[in-house]
């Protein structure tokens, strides 16, 4: 039997393969160790500073701090919208958050009813991760302390002090200033496509945006710039301590100063009482708005926190519409307050102001009798008499003679049928009829008929205006020269805004304006005028001029009865009054609208205008000095035992009688 043979060539081949594999593996291992060593060197030597910064970033966290919202002030610096401290309880949403358990724990420390609990759980479900959700606001100090003491035991719960918007005068300025509220889903959706919007700020529970009026129109100016607070956190992201030295200060929003006067506005609200309506006052020299009061109003502070569904429905369904701004959104027939405009249009059309019209209490035209408000009539009336007595028959006939277009042109020049650049939304143009307008509005009957002109002459028919337009019209007549525009915003961040007197002149001869103004003066100061008793200011020689108005909202019977007894509120007449004072040197013009007052303008609106006008006049230093100037003593003659040539103690003092 032969022994096995050894083939050295095979052994050498196997050893060579082993050595090659060992060499390759060793090479790969060496390269790996070299790469690892290089990376370690890079981390230790080159990028050490970067990772120290990242480590500090894990240790410290910046929490967004909403900026203080800018103040809104009146013309004298009185605060109309400011901010106050607010203790808040919040839950920070996290993936491991057991919302039900947290709410159970919080309910042991603060009162949380079922409605609030459901709302918070709903908000937590919709909120993005890490976003805080408000559980309660306006905590008492005891509640705030109770939460803070137990905060380490409450995961994702924080209690801090923020700011909340406050309106010191409640509802007095609610319509013009508006209010703020949390950003709604619609607001958030609209902000997603806006690169200028800070999305994180909109989700912050302490942040509010403007929802109406000045708050909405100037929201970006009022917002300011957000800051941040630096806090040390643990591995779970819970705050260990605050680091005030690292805080980034927020920049407060800009201060907005309005032309309104808080005293005048509050007095307007007082005199309106429970009535529905509006009072607007304009400075006849500058166009500045001193008052824009709409009643009934609502407490803007309630809307900041959010109304319940039942509360909102109560406001929305109340027939006197407290949510409607009646100064510029509500439109109404002006009634007889439109007669000065018609008179000015008649003068422009060539009507002789001394021409007489006989009023017997009614005028037959077009197959019907058009009644005057005074049974038995006013007798023979010139233009001056017709304005003073508010004679309907005179203005029926004048409107019929001149037609609608001269009235439309005059009304437009005085401010009707247009909106003004106040900076805030909500104005309605109303309606000022004309032949061209009717062509577009009535396709089936585009012709302006003579019967359309008759009620137009007394502020009924195809005419609707708002209280702001009435006040502007009165201010332009009082000024007599400038086509004043109203101004609401005086300054933004200390920068003065354009003035309302930077405008052109009125397109009317001065003598025409004086004829109309004299008629308005007679309304308030002639003992036979329509509002004599209700228009006496009791301020010496400072007199008021005005014009009453009663606008119907239903068709009267052919008997001419205008009684509102037993008529539902919504069908009663509107009562209006426009006025300016002092008559000889006009400073302030105003309009008063009592919606469905059910009386006459002289009894429902004029007394309210008088009281508000007195406040404005008494606040004016020049007018007050005129009122308080002492009367001169009478000169004693020889028959009283004094020489006639002797000077009196008050010689040289100007009489105010």
C-alpha positions in Angstrom: 0.0 0.0 0.0 1.5 3.3 -1.1 1.8 6.4 1.3 0.0 9.7 0.5 2.0 12.3 -1.5 2.5 15.9 -0.4 2.0 18.5 -3.0 4.0 21.6 -1.9 2.5 23.7 -4.7 -1.0 23.4 -3.2 0.3 24.3 0.3 2.0 27.4 -1.0 -1.1 28.4 -2.9 -3.3 28.2 0.2 -0.8 30.1 2.4 -0.6 32.9 -0.3 -4.4 33.2 -0.3 -4.5 33.5 3.5 -1.9 36.1 3.5 -3.6 38.2 0.9 -6.9 38.0 2.8 -5.2 38.9 6.1 -3.5 41.8 4.4 -6.8 43.1 2.9 -8.6 42.8 6.2 -5.8 44.5 8.0 -5.8 47.2 5.5 -9.6 47.8 5.8 -9.3 47.7 9.6 -6.5 50.2 9.5 -8.4 52.5 7.2 -11.4 52.3 9.5 -9.3 53.1 12.6 -7.7 55.9 10.7 -11.1 57.4 9.7 -12.4 57.0 13.2 -9.4 58.7 14.7 -9.7 61.5 12.2 -13.3 62.0 12.9 -12.6 62.0 16.7 -9.9 64.5 16.1 -12.3 66.7 14.1 -15.0 66.5 16.8 -12.5 67.1 19.6 -10.4 69.8 18.1 -12.1 71.4 15.1 -15.9 71.3 15.9 -15.7 71.4 19.7 -17.1 75.0 19.9 -20.0 74.1 17.6 -21.1 71.2 19.7 -20.7 73.2 22.9 -23.2 75.6 21.5 -25.6 72.8 20.5 -25.2 71.3 24.0 -26.1 74.7 25.5 -29.1 74.8 23.1 -30.3 71.5 24.6 -29.8 72.9 28.0 -31.5 76.2 27.4 -34.7 76.9 25.6 -36.2 80.2 24.3 -39.9 80.7 24.9 -41.7 83.2 22.7 -42.8 86.4 24.5 -45.7 88.2 22.8 -45.0 92.0 22.6 -47.2 94.5 24.6 -49.9 95.7 22.2 -49.8 99.4 21.4 -52.0 101.8 23.3 -55.0 103.6 21.7 -55.5 107.1 23.1 -58.0 109.9 22.6 -57.0 113.4 21.5 -56.1 114.4 25.0 -54.1 111.3 25.9 -56.8 109.5 27.7 -56.4 105.7 27.4 -59.1 104.0 25.3 -57.4 100.6 24.9 -54.5 99.5 27.1 -53.1 96.3 28.7 -53.3 94.8 32.2 -51.5 91.9 33.9 -53.1 88.5 33.5 -52.3 85.3 35.5 -52.8 82.3 33.1 -52.8 78.6 33.5 -51.6 76.6 30.5 -51.0 73.1 29.3 -48.1 72.5 26.8 -49.1 69.8 24.3 -46.7 66.9 24.0 -46.8 63.4 22.4 -46.9 61.7 25.8 -49.4 64.0 27.3 -52.3 62.4 29.1 -54.7 65.3 28.8 -57.6 63.7 30.7 -55.3 62.9 33.7 -53.8 66.4 33.7 -57.3 68.0 33.7 -58.3 65.8 36.6 -55.3 67.0 38.6 -55.9 70.6 37.8 -59.6 70.3 38.8 -58.4 69.6 42.3 -56.6 73.0 42.4 -58.8 75.4 40.4 -62.5 75.3 39.5 -62.9 73.7 36.1 -66.4 73.0 34.9 -67.5 70.6 32.2 -67.7 73.3 29.5 -64.3 74.6 30.2 -62.8 71.1 30.3 -64.4 70.1 27.0 -63.1 73.3 25.4 -59.5 72.8 26.6 -59.5 69.2 25.4 -60.7 70.3 22.0 -58.1 73.0 21.8 -55.4 70.5 22.8 -56.5 68.1 20.1 -56.2 70.9 17.4 -53.0 72.6 18.7 -49.6 71.8 17.1 -47.1 69.9 19.2 -45.3 72.0 21.9 -47.9 74.7 21.6 -49.3 75.9 24.9 -53.1 75.9 25.4 -54.8 78.2 27.9 -56.9 76.5 30.5 -57.8 79.6 32.6 -57.1 83.3 32.6 -57.4 85.9 35.3 -56.4 83.5 38.1 -56.5 84.9 41.6 -53.2 85.3 43.4 -54.1 82.3 45.6 -54.9 80.1 42.5 -51.7 81.3 40.8 -49.6 80.4 43.9 -51.3 77.1 44.3 -50.4 76.0 40.8 -46.8 77.3 41.0 -46.1 75.4 44.2 -47.3 72.1 42.7 -45.9 72.8 39.2 -43.1 70.2 39.5 -45.8 67.5 40.1 -47.8 68.6 37.1 -46.2 67.6 33.8 -46.6 70.1 30.9 -48.4 72.6 33.1 -47.3 76.2 33.5 -48.7 79.2 35.2 -47.3 82.6 34.2 -48.2 86.3 34.0 -49.0 87.7 30.6 -51.0 90.7 29.4 -54.6 91.1 28.3 -56.3 93.9 26.4 -58.6 96.1 28.5 -61.0 98.8 27.4 -61.5 101.3 30.3 -64.8 102.7 28.9 -66.4 99.4 28.1 -68.9 99.9 25.3 -68.5 103.7 24.8 -65.9 103.2 22.0 -66.6 99.6 21.1 -67.7 100.1 17.5 -65.0 102.5 16.5 -62.1 100.9 18.3 -63.3 97.3 18.0 -61.7 94.5 20.1 -59.1 91.8 20.0 -59.5 88.1 20.1 -57.5 84.8 19.6 -56.7 84.1 16.0 -59.4 81.8 14.5 -58.8 78.9 12.2 -59.7 81.2 9.3 -57.1 83.7 10.5 -54.5 81.0 10.7 -55.3 79.7 7.3 -55.0 83.1 5.8 -51.7 83.7 7.5 -50.1 80.6 6.1 -49.5 82.2 2.7 -48.3 85.5 4.2 -44.6 85.5 4.7 -44.8 88.6 6.9 -46.9 86.8 9.5 -45.2 85.2 12.5 -46.9 81.8 12.7 -45.5 80.9 16.1 -46.9 84.2 17.5 -50.3 83.6 16.1 -50.4 80.2 18.0 -49.3 81.8 21.3 -52.1 81.7 23.8 -51.4 85.2 25.0 -51.5 86.8 21.6 -54.6 88.5 20.2 -55.3 90.1 16.9 -57.7 93.0 16.0 -61.2 91.9 15.0 -63.0 95.2 14.3 -62.5 98.9 14.0 -59.1 100.5 14.8 -57.8 97.3 16.4 -58.3 95.5 13.1 -57.4 98.2 10.6 -54.1 99.0 12.4 -53.4 95.5 13.7 -49.8 95.3 12.3 -48.9 98.7 13.8 -50.3 97.7 17.2 -48.7 94.3 17.3 -45.1 95.2 17.9 -42.2 92.8 17.7 -42.1 89.5 19.7 -39.3 88.8 22.1 -38.2 85.6 24.0 -37.4 84.4 27.5 -34.4 82.2 28.1 -35.0 79.2 30.4 -32.9 76.2 31.5 -34.6 72.9 30.9 -34.1 69.3 31.8 -33.9 66.3 29.5 -37.7 66.2 29.3 -37.9 69.8 28.4 -39.3 71.0 31.7 -38.1 74.4 33.0 -35.5 74.2 35.7 -34.8 77.9 36.1 -35.1 81.2 34.2 -32.1 83.1 32.8 -33.2 86.7 32.6 -29.8 87.8 31.4 -30.4 85.9 28.1 -33.9 87.3 27.5 -34.6 89.0 24.2 -36.8 92.1 24.9 -40.0 92.5 23.0 -40.8 95.7 21.2 -44.2 97.2 22.1 -46.7 98.1 19.4 -47.1 101.7 18.1 -49.2 104.1 20.0 -52.3 105.3 18.1 -53.9 108.6 19.0 -57.4 109.3 17.8 -59.2 112.6 17.3 -62.1 111.4 19.5 -62.7 113.1 22.9 -63.5 110.7 25.7 -65.7 113.2 27.6 -67.8 114.0 24.6 -68.2 110.4 23.6 -69.2 109.3 27.1 -71.7 112.1 27.3 -73.2 111.0 24.0 -73.6 107.5 25.4 -75.3 108.9 28.5 -77.8 111.1 26.7 -78.8 108.3 24.4 -79.7 106.0 27.3 -81.6 103.0 26.1 -82.4 104.4 22.7 -80.9 103.0 19.5 -79.1 105.4 17.3 -75.9 107.4 16.7 -74.2 110.7 17.6 -71.3 112.1 15.5 -69.5 115.4 16.0 -66.9 117.0 13.7 -64.6 120.0 14.2 -65.8 122.5 11.7 -62.3 123.9 11.2 -60.2 120.8 10.8 -62.5 117.9 10.1 -61.4 116.0 13.2 -64.0 113.6 14.6 -64.7 114.3 18.3 -67.5 111.8 18.8 -68.6 108.6 17.0 -71.1 107.0 19.4 -73.4 104.1 18.4 -76.0 102.8 20.7 -76.9 100.4 22.1 -73.3 99.1 22.4 -71.5 96.1 23.8 -68.7 95.6 26.3 -65.6 94.9 24.2 -63.9 93.5 27.3 -66.3 90.5 27.1 -65.3 89.7 23.6 -61.6 89.7 24.4 -62.2 86.6 26.6 -64.7 85.2 24.1 -68.5 85.0 24.4 -70.4 81.8 24.8 -72.8 80.9 21.9 -75.8 82.0 23.9 -74.3 85.4 24.7 -73.4 86.0 21.1 -76.9 85.0 19.9 -78.5 87.4 22.4 -76.4 90.3 21.0 -77.0 89.3 17.4 -80.7 88.7 17.7 -81.6 91.8 19.7 -83.8 94.0 17.5 -81.8 97.2 18.4 -78.7 95.6 16.9 -75.9 96.4 19.4 -73.3 94.9 17.0 -74.2 97.3 14.2 -72.2 100.6 14.0 -75.0 103.0 13.3 -72.6 105.9 12.8 -71.4 104.7 9.4 -72.7 101.2 8.6 -76.4 101.8 9.3 -78.2 103.9 6.6 -81.5 105.8 7.0 -83.7 108.3 5.2 -82.5 111.7 6.4 -86.0 113.2 6.5 -86.1 117.0 6.9 -82.4 117.2 7.8 -82.0 116.9 4.0 -83.9 120.1 3.4 -80.9 122.5 3.8 -79.3 120.4 0.9 -82.4 120.8 -1.2 -82.5 124.5 -0.5 -78.9 124.9 -1.5 -79.6 122.9 -4.7 -82.6 125.2 -5.5 -80.4 128.3 -5.1 -77.8 126.7 -7.4 -80.6 126.0 -9.9 -81.7 129.7 -9.9 -84.6 129.6 -7.5 -85.3 133.0 -5.9 -85.1 132.6 -2.1 -87.8 135.2 -1.6 -90.3 133.4 -3.8 -93.4 132.4 -1.8 -95.2 129.1 -1.7 -98.5 128.7 0.1 -98.8 125.7 2.5 -102.3 124.7 3.5 -101.3 121.5 5.1 -101.3 119.4 2.0 -100.6 119.6 -1.7 -102.4 117.6 -4.4 -100.2 116.2 -7.1 -100.1 113.0 -9.2 -103.5 111.8 -8.1 -102.8 112.0 -4.4 -102.4 114.5 -1.5 -98.9 115.0 -0.2 -99.3 116.1 3.4 -97.3 118.5 5.4 -96.4 117.6 9.0 -98.4 120.6 10.3 -102.1 120.2 9.9 -103.7 123.4 8.6 -100.4 124.3 7.0 -97.7 127.0 7.5 -99.2 129.6 5.3 -97.1 131.7 2.9 -93.5 130.5 3.0 -90.2 131.8 1.6 -87.1 129.7 1.6 -86.0 131.1 5.0 -89.4 130.4 6.5 -89.6 126.9 4.9 -86.3 125.9 6.5 -87.3 127.4 9.9 -90.7 125.8 9.9 -89.6 122.6 8.0 -92.5 123.1 5.6 -92.9 119.9 3.5 -95.1 121.5 0.9 -92.4 124.1 0.0 -89.8 121.4 -0.5 -92.2 119.1 -2.4 -92.6 121.9 -5.0 -89.0 122.9 -5.1 -87.8 119.4 -5.7 -90.3 118.9 -8.4 -89.3 122.1 -10.2 -85.5 121.5 -10.2 -85.5 117.8 -10.6 -83.2 115.2 -9.0 -79.9 116.0 -10.7 -79.2 119.4 -9.1 -80.1 117.8 -5.7 -77.8 114.9 -6.4 -74.9 117.2 -7.4 -75.4 119.3 -4.2 -75.7 116.3 -2.0 -72.6 114.8 -3.3 -70.6 118.0 -2.9 -71.8 118.1 0.8 -70.6 114.5 1.4 -73.6 112.3 0.8 -73.3 109.1 -1.3 -69.6 108.5 -0.5 -67.2 107.0 1.9 -64.3 108.8 3.7 -60.8 107.7 4.4 -61.0 107.1 8.1 -58.6 104.2 8.1 -61.2 101.8 9.4 -63.7 99.5 7.4 -67.4 99.4 7.7 -68.7 102.5 5.9 -71.7 102.3 3.6 -72.2 104.9 0.9 -75.9 105.0 1.2 -78.0 106.2 -1.8 -78.4 109.6 -3.4 -80.9 109.3 -6.3 -80.4 110.7 -9.8 -81.7 110.0 -13.3 -78.5 108.1 -14.2 -78.7 106.0 -11.0 -82.3 105.0 -11.8 -81.4 103.9 -15.3 -78.9 101.4 -13.8 -80.9 100.4 -10.8 -84.3 99.8 -12.4 -84.1 98.0 -15.7 -87.9 97.6 -16.0 -88.6 101.3 -15.2 -85.5 103.3 -15.8 -87.2 106.7 -16.1 -87.2 109.2 -13.2 -90.8 110.2 -12.8 -92.0 113.5 -11.4 -93.5 111.6 -8.5 -90.0 110.4 -7.6 -88.9 114.0 -7.0 -91.7 114.9 -4.6 -90.6 112.8 -1.5 -87.0 113.3 -2.5 -87.4 117.0 -1.6 -88.1 116.1 2.1 -85.4 113.4 2.5 -87.6 110.4 1.7 -87.7 108.1 -1.3 -84.5 107.4 -3.2 -82.2 108.8 -0.5 -80.4 106.9 2.4 -77.5 108.3 4.4 -75.6 107.5 7.6 -75.0 109.7 10.6 -71.4 110.3 9.6 -72.4 111.8 6.3 -75.0 114.0 8.0 -72.3 115.4 10.4 -69.9 116.0 7.5 -72.7 117.8 5.6 -73.4 120.0 8.6 -69.7 120.7 9.1 -69.2 121.8 5.5 -72.2 124.1 5.7 -70.9 125.5 9.0 -67.4 126.0 7.6 -69.0 127.6 4.5 -65.9 127.4 2.4 -63.9 124.2 2.7 -65.2 120.7 1.6 -63.9 119.2 4.9 -63.1 115.5 5.2 -63.5 113.8 8.5 -60.3 112.5 10.2 -60.3 109.8 12.9 -56.6 108.9 13.4 -54.5 111.8 14.6 -51.1 110.0 14.8 -49.5 106.6 14.5 -46.4 106.0 16.5 -46.0 109.8 16.9 -46.3 110.5 13.2 -49.1 113.0 12.4 -51.7 111.8 9.9 -53.2 114.0 7.0 -55.6 116.6 8.1 -59.2 116.8 7.0 -58.9 120.5 6.0 -56.3 119.9 3.3 -59.1 119.9 0.7 -60.6 122.2 -2.0 -63.4 124.7 -1.6 -67.1 124.1 -1.8 -68.7 124.8 -5.2 -71.3 127.2 -3.8 -71.4 131.0 -3.6 -71.0 132.3 -0.1 -74.3 134.1 -0.2 -76.1 130.9 -0.9 -74.5 129.2 2.0 -75.5 132.1 4.3 -79.1 131.9 3.3 -79.2 128.2 4.3 -77.3 128.8 7.5 -79.6 131.7 8.5 -82.6 129.4 8.1 -80.9 126.8 10.4 -80.2 129.5 12.9 -83.9 130.4 12.9 -84.8 126.8 13.6 -82.9 126.9 16.9 -83.2 130.6 17.9 -86.4 132.1 16.5 -89.2 131.6 19.1 -91.3 130.2 16.3 -88.6 127.9 15.1 -89.1 124.1 15.0 -86.6 123.4 17.9 -86.3 126.7 19.8 -86.9 125.4 23.3 -84.8 122.3 22.8 -81.8 124.2 21.3 -81.1 126.9 23.9 -77.6 126.2 25.2 -77.7 128.5 28.2 -74.1 129.7 27.4 -74.5 133.4 27.1 -74.3 134.7 23.6 -73.1 131.3 22.2 -75.9 130.1 20.0 -76.6 126.9 18.1 -78.0 126.5 14.6 -79.7 123.3 13.6 -82.3 121.4 11.6 -84.8 118.8 12.8 -85.9 115.7 10.9 -88.5 113.0 11.2 -88.1 110.1 8.7 -90.9 107.6 8.2 -90.3 103.9 7.7 -93.9 103.0 6.8 -96.6 104.3 4.6 -98.9 106.7 6.4 -102.7 106.5 5.9 -104.3 109.0 3.5 -105.7 110.8 6.5 -102.2 112.1 7.1 -102.0 110.7 10.7 -98.4 110.4 11.9 -99.2 108.9 15.2 -96.8 106.2 16.5 -99.0 105.2 19.3 -99.4 101.4 19.4 -97.0 100.9 16.6 -94.2 98.3 16.9 -90.8 99.7 17.6 -89.4 98.7 14.2 -92.2 100.6 12.4 -91.8 103.9 14.4 -90.3 107.0 12.8 -86.6 107.9 13.0 -85.8 111.2 14.7 -82.9 113.3 13.6 -81.2 116.6 14.3 -78.1 118.3 12.8 -76.5 121.3 14.5 -73.4 123.5 14.6 -72.2 126.1 17.2 -71.4 128.8 17.8 -73.5 130.2 15.0 -71.4 133.3 14.5 -68.0 131.4 14.6 -68.7 127.7 14.0 -66.4 125.3 15.8 -68.4 122.1 16.1 -71.0 120.4 13.9 -72.9 117.2 14.8 -75.7 114.8 13.9 -78.0 112.9 16.2 -80.0 109.9 15.0 -82.6 108.2 17.2 -83.6 105.0 15.4 -87.4 104.4 15.6 -87.7 107.1 18.3 -91.4 107.5 17.5 -91.4 111.2 18.1 -90.2 114.3 16.2 -86.6 115.3 15.8 -87.2 118.4 17.9 -88.3 116.4 20.9 -86.2 113.2 20.6 -82.9 114.3 19.0 -82.5 118.0 19.6 -82.2 117.9 23.4 -79.6 115.2 23.1 -77.6 117.3 20.6 -77.8 120.3 23.0 -76.3 118.4 25.9 -73.4 116.9 23.9 -72.7 120.3 22.2 -72.5 122.0 25.6 -69.7 119.5 26.7 -67.7 120.3 23.6 -68.2 124.1 23.9 -67.3 124.1 27.6 -64.2 122.1 27.0 -63.0 124.6 24.3 -60.7 127.2 26.1 -61.6 130.0 23.7 -65.4 129.4 23.9 -65.3 129.0 27.7 -63.4 132.3 28.0 -66.1 133.9 25.9 -68.8 132.4 28.0 -67.2 133.4 31.3 -66.3 137.0 30.3 -68.1 139.4 32.7 -70.9 141.5 31.5 -70.3 145.3 31.6 -72.0 147.3 34.3 -74.6 149.8 33.0 -73.6 153.5 32.7 -75.3 155.7 35.3 -76.7 159.0 34.0 -77.2 162.4 35.8 -80.6 161.5 36.9 -79.1 158.7 39.0 -76.8 161.2 40.7 -73.7 160.5 38.6 -72.1 162.9 36.1 -72.8 161.7 32.6 -69.1 162.3 31.6 -67.8 160.1 34.4 -66.2 156.8 33.2 -67.8 153.6 34.3 -65.7 151.0 36.2 -66.0 148.6 33.3 -65.2 151.0 30.5 -63.6 149.3 27.6 -65.1 145.8 28.3 -66.8 144.3 25.3 -70.4 143.4 25.7 -71.5 139.8 25.2 -75.2 140.6 25.4 
